[in-house]
Amino acid sequence: MSEHATTARAPKLSLHTRMLIGFVIGAGAGLLANFYAADAGWLEGLVTYVADPIGQLFLRLLFMLVIPLVFSALILGVVEIGDPQSLGRIGGKTLVWILAVTAIAVTIGLVLVNLLQPGLGLPPELATSLLAESGERTADIAGKGGAISGVDLLLNIVPKNPIASAAAGDLIAVMFFALMFGIAATVLRTDSTRLFVGAVQGIYDICLKLIGWIIELAPYAVAALLFSITSKLGFDVMVQLARFVGTVLLALGIHFFIVFPVMLMVFGRTSPLAFFRGAQPALLTAFSTSSSSATLPTTLAVTEERLGVPRRVARFVCTLGATANMNGTALFEGITVLFLAQFFGIELSLVQQITVLVLCIFGSIGAAGVPGGSLPVIAMILMMFNIPPEGIGLILGVDRLLDMCRTVVNVGGDMVGSVVIGRTEAGHDALPGDAPGHAQG
């Protein structure tokens, strides 16, 4: 009886373990197929009619959610900030912190990608073959390299028809519309707008649930996409992937161990070593869960009790940061987009790279604070720049490790922001949300 019960209750393999297995199986089978039967007709048929459709189905499921996810997440993020007049200085400082530190993170990522160029190095014949498959889209993006002026870029942020922009996958226009919608909803604060915000919350929750279901399919998609790519490219693709992982970890390390300590010393007047010692429980939780949202209770407790940040500041900054302050995610998105652009031989102009930077800043706000929450945003940005989205299969197998690392940076950024903003508020007797008679500390 006990043996039967033990067998029946055998634990299911974790998602990241299954994704790793899918990665190994797909890449291994693809490498073997490339080595022994690169020109075989059956291999082309297997890729065309089995592996590619499975991978495309997964990508389509991601594309299906990106617009409702980004729209609802941005509206809720703005609503959580509340009326700028009532929130006053803390709301403004938090917004400046999020935008400035996220911009620094993405810039670090883009600079490293351009310096290290992890996506380059494919043999010319393989690169030519790959570009031939993406055909007109590659030629189109190359032709548009200098066609977008600064004025056009600014005007294109504001959509003439937000529905048409959503249908066309114009993510930055949808983001602008969502931000305006959220600001208006916070200003009105009527019963009907509260109902609307409740409905938006429902859309966001449904998107999270659907993403959870879709990510369960990731192990099969990883195997299919990796088999499709490695069977065409062989061992060279594995070298490219190792360089990609190294670039991401280096960029995350620079941001976490250089930028954050500088911010703490200059603006927070706090010892970085003392901060890291106090923040350790939340950072370990972030690493193990890969979720800023799941780490939030620990983040709040650590920020208030171990780092000494006033509760009202910690609650506001960390709660908003769990959905909006995604430094590591934005950095990862920028590196991934440029890595795949280099991988597929698509050269992005300076203006286009700046556009990627802006998209990653706002896209990280729209990314769900759960494992894999940034994948839909990355997929949509790839489509916007006509970069073959099939390449996302390259990163899915190692995404769990990178997700764990970038979540540590995300949560660390929330706590650093709380310390810095709390220090700048030290001279004020009361903070927004303080009840009469409550102490500051």
N, C-alpha and C positions, 0 to 999 in steps of 0.2 A: 504493500500500500504506500509506504513511504517512498519507495523508489519510483512508483508511478506518479506520485504527487510531485516529486522532485523533477521528474522528466516533464510533466505537464507545465510546471512553473519555470522551466528553463528561461532565463532572461533573454529578451530579444536584443540583438546587436544594436548598439547605438547608431544614430544616423551618420555621424562622422566616420564610424568604423565601416559602415556599409558603403559610404561614398569612397572611402579609401580602397575598399575591395573593388568597387566598380572602376575606379581609376586604374588600379593595377591590371585588372582583367582587360579593360578596353585598350589601354596603352600597350600592354604585353601582346595581346592578340593582334593589334594593329601593326606593331613592329615585326612580329613573326610573318604576318601576311605580306608586309612590304619587302621583307628579306627574301621570302621564298616564292612569292607569287605576285610581284608588283604589277605585272602586265596581264594577269589572268582575267579573262572575261567574267568568271564567276565572282571575282572580288569586286569588280566594278558594279555588278548587279547587286551584290550584298550591301555595298555602300549606298547605292542609289535607291534601292527598294526596301531596305530594312534599317540600316544604321542612321542614315540621314533623316527619314521620316520620324523616327523615334526622337532624335535630337530636336528636330523642328517642332514637334508637338510640345515638348517641354518649353522651348523658347516662346512659342505662341501663347502658352498658358501664362508665362511671365509678362508678355506684352499686354495681355488681356487686362491685367490688374494695375498697370503702371499709372494710367490716368486717374482712376478713382482713388488709388492709394496716395499719390502725390497731392491731389486736390483736397482730399479730406485731411491729410496730415498737416498741410500748411494752414488750412483754416483753423484747425484745432490748436496748432502752435500759436497762432496770432491771438486766438480767443483766450488762451491760457495766460498770455501777457496781460490782457485786460486793457482798460481805458488808459492810454498813455498819460492823461492828465492826473488820474488818481494814483497810478503806479509811480509816476514821477521819475526821480533820478535812478532808482534801482532798475526799472524796466529799460531805460535808455542805456545804462551801463551794461546790462546783460546783453542787449542787442549788439552793442559795439563790441563787446568781448567775443560773442559768437562769430560775428562776421570777420573781425580782425584775425582772431586766432585760427579760424577755419581757412581764411585766405592764406595765412602763413603756411599752414599745413599743406594745402594744395600746391602752393608755389614750390615748397621743398620737393614735393613729388614730381612736379613737372620739370624742375631743374635737373633732378637726378636722372629722370628718364632721358632727357636730352643729352646729358653728359655721358651716361653709361650705355644708353641705347640698347637695352636688353632685348628689344624685338628685332634687331638687325643681326645679320650673320648667316642667313640661309644661303645655300648654294644658289647661284643665279638661275640654273635651270629649274630648280624647285620653286623659287620665287616667281619666275615667269609663268610656270604652270598654274600656280595658285592665283596669280593676278588674272590669268585668262579665264578662270572660272568665275571670278567676280565681275569680269567684263565691263559692261557699260557703267556700272556704279563706280568703279575705280577711275575710269576716264572722266566721269562727271565730277567727282570730287577734286581730281587734279585740275580740271578746267576752271573750277571755282576758287582756286587758291587765292587769287587776289581780287576777286569780284565783289567782295563784301566790304563796303566802306564803314567807317565808324558811325556815320549818320544812319546808314541802313541798319546796322546792328542795333542801335538805340531804338529806332522806330519799330523794328521787328519784335521788340520785347512786349509792346502793347498790341494785343490782338484786335483786329477789326471784327472778327467773329470767333469767340472762344470755342464754340462747338466745332467750327471748321479747323481751328488750330489743334484741338484735341484729336479730331479724326486724322489730321495730317501728321500727328506725332510731334508737334512743335512744343516741346516740353517747357521751354523758358516762357513762352506766351501763356501757357496754362498756369505756370507758377505765378506769374504776375497777376493774372485774373484771380487766382485763389487768395493771394495776399490781399488784394483790394477787397475781395468778398469778406475775408476774415476781419479786416479793419472796420468795415462798415457794420459787421455783425456785433463787434464789441462796442461800437459807439451807440447803436440803437438800443440794445438791451431790452427789447420788448418781449412779451410772451411768445409772439410768433417767431422771433429770431431765436429765442431759447429752444423752441421746438425744432427749428431748422438745425441748430447746433447739435441737438440731440440726435437728429437724423444723420448728420454728418459723422457723429461719433459711431453710430450704428454702421455706416458705410466703412469707416476705418476698421472697426472690429471685425466685420465680415471679410475685409481684405486680408487682415492678419490671419484669420482662420483659413482662408483659401490659400494663402502663401504657405501656411503650415502643411496643408495637404499636398500642395505642388512640390514643396521641398522634399517630401517623402518619395517623390519620383526621381529625385536628383541622382541617386546611385545608378539607375538604369540609363538616365540621360548622359551621365558622365561616361559610362562604358560605351554608349553608342557614339557620342560626339568624339571621344578620344580615339575610338577605333577608326572612325571616318577620317580623322585628321592624320593620325600616325600611320595608317595604311598608305596614305598618299605621300607623306613627308619622311617617314622613317625616324631614325634615331636623332636627327637634327632638332626635331621639335622638343625632345626631352631636354636638350641642352638649353634651348630658349626658355623653357619653363623654369629651370633652376636659376637662370639669370633674373627672371621676373621675380621669383620669391625673394632672392637676395636684395633686389632693388627695393621692394616693398618693406622688408624688415629693416634695411638701412635707413630709409626715409622715416619710418615709424620711430626708430631708435633716436634719430636726430631730433625729431619733434618732442619726444618724451623726455630724453635725458639732457637736452640742450635748451630748447625753447621754453619748456615748462619751468626748469630751474631759474632761468633768466627772468621770467615773468614773476616768479615767487620772490626773488631777491629784490628786483627793481620796483615792482608795483605792490607786492604783498608784504615786503619787509619781513620775510619768513625764511628760515633755514630750509633748503630743499631736503636735506637729510632728515630733519624732524618731520617734514611733510610726508616723505615717503614711508617713514616708520609708522606714522599715524594712519596713513591711507592704506596700509597693507591689506587689511581685511577686505575692503571694497575692491581693491585691485585684484586680489586672488579670486574673489567671487566673480568679477567681470571676466577673468581669464577662463574660469571653469564653465561659466554659463554662456559665454559669447552673446550676452544680451544686456544692453544698458537698462532696459525696462525691468528685467528680472533682478538686476543688481540695485535698483533704486532704493528699496528699503534699507539695505546695508549702507549705501552711499549716504543717505540722509543721516543715519545714526552715526557713522564715522565722522562726517563733516561737522556735525554739531558737537559730539561728545569728545572725539579724539583730536580734532583740529581746532576746536574752539570757535567756530563760526556761529554768529547769532542765528537762532532757529529760523527767524523770518527770512533772513538772507539765504540760508542753506536750503530751506524748503522751496523758495521761489526759483533760485538759480539751478539747483539740482533737478527739480521736477521738470522745468522747461528744458534743461540740458539733456535729459533722458530721451527726448524726442527731437530736439533742435540742434544741440551742440555736438555734432559728430565729426570732430577733427580727423580722427583716424579713418573713418569711413570716407570722408571727402578726399583725403590723401590717396586712399586705396582706389577710389573711383577714377581719379585723374591719372594715376599710374597705369591702371588697367586699360583705359581708353587709348592712351598714347602707346602703350606696349602693343596692343592689338593693331593699332594703325601702322606702327613700324613693322610688325610681323607680316601684315598683308601688303606692305609696300606702299601705303597711302601716306603721302606727305601732307601734314597739316600746317597751314601758314601761321604766322604769329597771331593774327586776328582770330583764327579758328582755335588756337590753343588758349587764348584769353577767354573765348567763348566757352571752351571746355572748363576752364577754371571757374567761371561764373556759374555754369550748370552744376558743377560739383559742389559749390558752396550751397546753392539752394537745393540741389538734389539730395544732399546729405540731411537737410532739414526735413525733406519729404521721405527719407528712408526710415523704414520701421526699425525700432530698437530691439529687434529680435534676430536670431541667427539667420543669415541669408537675406536680411531685409534690404540690402543694397543692390541685390542682383537685378530686380526689375528696373531700377534707375539706370544701372550700367547698360542693360540691354537696350533701353530706349535711347540713351546717348549714342551708343554705337550706331543705331539705325539713323539717327539724325545726321551723322557724318558719313553715312554710307559705308561704314566699316562692317564687313560680314559678321553678323552676330553669332555665327557658328563658332567663332573663336572663343566665345565665353566658356565653351566646354573645356578649354585648356586650363582655366583657373578653378573650375568647380572642384576638381580632385584635391587641390591644396587649399581650398577656400576655408575649410574648418580651422586650420592652423592660423591662417592670416586673419580670420574672423576673431579668433581668440585674442590675437595680438592687438588688432585695431580697436576691439572693445575696451581693452585696458587703456588705450590712449583716449578713447571717448570718455570713459568714466573719470580718468585722471584729469581731463580737461574740465569736466564739471566741477570737480573738487578744487582745482587750482583757481577756476573762475570764482567760486564761492569765497575762497580765502582772499583773493585780490579785491573783490567787490566788498566783502565784509570789512577789509582794512580801510577802504576809501570811505566807508560809512561810519567809521569809528567815532567821528566827531559829531554825529547826529544823535540826538536824544531819542528819537522815535523813528521807526521804519514803517513803511506801508504795511498795514495789517496788524500793527501793534494794538493791543487792547489797553485802555487806560490802566495804569498801575502795574503793567508788566515790565519787568526789567529788560534792559537791552541784552545783557550777556546770556 
